[in-house]
Amino acid sequence: MAVTMADISKLRKMSGAGMMDCKNALQEAEGDFDKAMEIIRKKGQAVAAKRSDREASEGCVLAISAGEFAAIVALKCETDFVAKNEQFVALTKDILDVAVAGKPATLADLQAAPMADGRPVENHITDRVGVTGEKMELGFYESLTGATTVAYIHPGNKLATIVAFNQAGVDAQVARDVAMQVAAMNPVAVNANEVPQNIIDQEMEIARDKARQAGKPENLLDRIAEGALQKYYKENTLLQQEFVKDSKLTIAQYLQQQNKDLTVTAFKRVTLNVE
């Protein structure tokens, strides 16, 4: 049957698929839009299965703060060209909105969460695979809660952070400064007490080996390693790090200038950049 340009444009708006894909789907479906949409979706499923072993190392990372809740999502794809596509970025934003609305506990929960049309997130991602011909996957989902939360998205949509504070009403610039600190300095924990034990053990052993190779006495190795560990904390725990905007201050001191009891309770950082 003949397919009009108006029909093709309508299906393209509905599906996001290319003009020829829409034309072919409508012809195969004999003008039935529901059947045409199903044809396009099946194409997405076929492409997704075919490209399942490909590496999706590019993508879009977005974050949002909504009162006491903040979230980050990373939708991954194969090429930077697709990652910058408006519809791909819009889908990432839509998935982030679903996260804020439902506050899912895990990435799997977010994948299964319904979008505006009632279909799960993972189905919409598969639909987009059929449009672009690239492997796509929901690579990361992180969330946190706090009396105040803040989100920061680094230009380029490859890196984002979220931070939670123990007090409500934190100055917006102060909160943003801390979120940018997390983005720039990539701390491993909020403070020394939260550094995983395996990292502590690893840093201590590295320091002992260095001291041993330098000819230090065996009975001094633990003391030397402890000193090295304290230096590690200063460089790698958020509250002890030097503030990137003023190296005379640590982040803890910067926060205490605003309020003596103000502190960070949690942060998350997601990046697709090679570091």
N, C-alpha and C positions, 0 to 999 in steps of 0.2 A: 504494500500500500504506500501511497505518497505520504511523506512526512513534511510538515511545514516548518519553516524557520522558527515560527512562534512556539511550536511544540518542542523543538530542539532546545531553544533558549529556556523554556520553562523547565525541562528536565535537567539542563545544565545547572540552573539555579538551585534545583532540588538536590542534585547529587554532587555538584562540583566537578563532574567528569568533563572530558574534552568534547568538542563539538562532534567529531566523528564517532566517538564511543556512544554519545547520546543518540545520534542518528541511527546507528546500527542497532542499538538496543530497542528503540522505538519501532523500527522496521520489523525486528524479530518478534516484538510483543504485539505487533499489529495495532500500534497506537495506544495500548493500555499502559498508563503511566506506572501503576503498581507493579505490573510484570516487568516493565523496563527497568525500574529501580532494582528489582530482584536480580535481573540479568547483570546489572552493573555491580551489585554486591557480590554475586557469585564470581565475577571476574576478579574482584578484590581478594576473595578467599583463595582463588586459584593462584594468583600472583604471590600472595603471602606464603602459601605452601611451597611454591617453586623457589622463593628467595629466602627461605627460613635459615639457610646456612650462611647467608651473607652477613657481613659485619655492619652494624648500624652505629657508627662512631660520631656522626654529626647530629644536630638536632636543635631543639629550642628549650631553654630553661627559663621558667617564669615563677615568680613568687608573689604572694599577696598577704597582707595583714588585715584581718577583719576583727577588730576589737581584741578580745583575749585569745584569739586563735590565729595562727599563721601557717601557711603551707607553701611547699615548693613542688612543682612537677617538672619532669624532663621528658619530653616526647622526642624519641631518637629516630633518625633516618640515615640514609647512606651518604648523601651529598649535602654540601653547604648550600647549593642552589635550591634544593627543596626546603631546607631548614629556614631559608629566608622568605619562602613563599607566603603571601598574606593569608591564604586559606590554611596552611599548615600552622602558622602562628595563632590564627584564630581558633583552630581546633585545640591547641595547647591551652589557650585561655579558657575555652569552654570546659575542658577537663579540670582545670584549676577551680573554676566556679562550682563544678560538681563536688570537688573536695571540700570547699568551704561550706557548701550547703549540707552535705551529709557527714562531714568529719570522719571519713573511713579510717579504720585503725591501721590497715596495711595496704600495700600496693595492690595485692590481689583483690582486696575489698573495693578499691577504687576502680580497678578494671571491670568489676562486675556491677558497679553502681550505674543506675539509669541516667541517661541524658534527657534532654527536653522531650524527645519523641518516645521515651520509655525504653529504648534499646540501650544495652550496656555500652560503656565506654569502649571496651575492646572491639565491639562490632563497628563502631564509628572509625576506629583506627584502621581496621581491615578495609572498610570502604575506601579510605583515603589511599591505601596501598594500591587499590585498583585504579585510582586516578593517576597516581604518580609513577607506578611501576617499580617503586622502591620498597625495600623492607622497612617497616616501622615497628616500634615497640615503645611501650611506656617504660622508660628506663629507670626512673627514680620517682619516689614520692616520699616526702618528709613533712612532718607537721609538729607543732608544739603549742602549748598554751602558757599564758602568764598574765599577770595583772596588766602589763602593757606588752604588746608585741610590735615588731617592725619588720618590714621586708625590704630587701635591696636587690635590684636586678642590674648587673653590670652591663654597660653598653655592648650590644652584640648578641645578647640572649644566650650566652654560653655558661654563665656563672651567676648564681643567685644565693642569697643568704637570708635566714630569718633568725631573730633573736627575741628572747623573752626576758622580761625584767620582773623584779619582785614588788614593784610599786606601780600604781596607776598614775596616769597623767605625766609620764616622762616627757620632757621636752623633745619635740620632734627632731630637731637637729642633733641633739645628744644621742637619741636612739639611732638615727641614721649614721652618725659617726661610728658607733660601735658595730653596726651591721657592715659598714664599709671596712672596718678593721678586720673583721672576720673574713671578708672577701679577699683582702690584700695579704693578710699574714697567715691565714690557714691554721689557726690554733688547733691543738689536738683535744683540748678540754677547757672547761671554764676556769678551773683552778687545779692545783697540784693533787688535791684529794680525789679528783675525778679522772686522773690519768690511769689508763688500764695497767694492771700489774705486769702484763707481758711486755709492755713498752718500757716500764721502769726497769725490769730485769734486763732487757736488751740494752738499754742505755748504760746501766751499771757495768755490764759485761764489756761493752765497747770501751768504756773509760778505763776499766782495769787492764784490758789488753794494751791500750795505748800507753798507760803508765808502765806496764811491764816491759814493753818494747823500748821505752825511754830509759830503762835501767833503774826504775824506782824500787825501793825495798818492798818485799812481799807484805810486810806488816803495815805498810802505809797505803796499800792499794785500795782498801775499802774507804778510807778517809778521802783519798783523791777522787774516787768514783762518786762519793756522796757530794763533793763539791761540784763535780761535773753535772750531776743530776740537778742540783739547784740552779745551775746555769741553764740547763735544758728547760726547766720550769719557767724561767724568766723569758726565754725565747719562744716557748710553745704553748703556754697556758694563757688564755685570753686576759684574765685580770692582772697578770704579772707582766704582760707584754708592754713594751714602750708604745705609747700612743703615736700613730703614724703622723699625726698633725702637730705633735709637740713632744719630742723625744725626752723632754724633762719630766714628763708625767707617765706613769703607768695607766692602764685603762681603769684600774681600781681607783687611783687617785683622781683621774678625770671625772669619774662618776661621783666620787665623794665631794667634789667641788660643787656639784649640783645638789646633792643631798647626802649627808654622812652615812645613811643607811641604804642608799641605792646600790643595787648590784644586779648582775646578770644571773639568771637561773638556768638558762639553756640556750643553745644555738644549734643551727643546722646549716650546712654548706654543701651545695651541689655544683659540680662543674663538669663540663664536657671537654675542657681544655686539657692538653697534655702538660703536666707540671713536673 
